[in-house]
Amino acid sequence: MVASTLVAMLCAHLLCFSGMFLLISRRLPGNRMGMDYFAVGNLLLALAYILQLAEGGPAWSVMSVINHILTLAAPIAYWLGAMRFFGRQVPLWRPLILFAVAYGVLQCLVQWNAGPTARYAMLAAMATALFFAMTLTVIYGVRTFAKDLYGEMVFFALLISGICVLNALKFLKIVDDGLDALHMDSRFQMIFYIYMSTLATIVPPSIVWLVLRRLTDSLRNMAARDPMTNLLNRRGLVDALKQHFSSRNPGPVRLLLLDVDHFKRINDTHGHQAGDAVICQVADLLRFNVRRGDLTGRIGGEEFVAVSLDADGNSAIHLAERLRTSIESQAINVADAGDPLRCTVTIGISPPFYGAQGLEDALRQADAALYRGKTAGRNRIESAIAHASACAEPVQQ
């Protein structure tokens, strides 16, 4: 009686959160972050437990076959939902239908050749293997695609490994005790249902928390980036520099300020579509040429920055020259324009600075160097340090 009450409460939890996930998914146009898949997973698992209550115990029937299919299809739906959450575009219904047909046939073969005990043991073994694979996937994700969710992924790995262990123990008990091990009021089954009820209470709010975190991270990222080029804006640069200088033993930072030469003439002659194409081309080349870990940003109409982290003066000059020659050599194809366009940039290099608060001064000095480069003929590199050295008066003896 107690076990039946626990299972009924578990079904109620699953159905309620299935509806919640579905409602949330409809509020997420475009990328639904897998919430519709999680809704299906909850619904399938709830239906499996409803059929288990209706059966009353181990049996060989169409209801039992469907119950076993739903029991394993639910975590598959969760797995596919997790893949959607992390940006993988995977289908839902085709894999579930193929699995349902294959596992239904497999159940019939095992029942006819080895009996009901083997069929229930197979269910426990399949669940163990499935949750073990899910645990390994989550652990792999902690080190790769889900580094930003380290704590949450470790938490989910612990929960999923708990289901894996319980299903492995169930398999051993079925092998030793037969179908008597599946009596709903047995001590082991009570522990199993209590654990599953706990999961049904903890996991859905945790999934909602992950979605909210992704949404807030996305909004924060949008606020820190230029919408046309997806490069960092001024606010994003400050935040990234604060993060860099909060690390252990950060080295000096040098800022390169790039300005597209004669950009107004490009807009006036070829139109704003050509100007936008130039902006996007420079942004792509900027991303391509900087070192991994360096920062790139757009802070004005045709003004870009590259922030070289932990770099000496020669490295900054080499990077600037690589950027200048790369932009100069790349043709830009614009619709309705005759010949491909070519553009150049003038680059000013700031002195090194050692804190995020030095960004504004570095921009000012790099801008002054850039202005000198514009005055001297454009398509060139000017360093604030070199100018300061040239202007320094010799010490009188």
Summary of the structure (lengths in Angstrom):
residues: 397
radius of gyration: 30.7
end to end distance: 101.6
largest distance: 106.0
contacts: 1249
relative contact order: 0.07
helix: 70%
strand: 8%
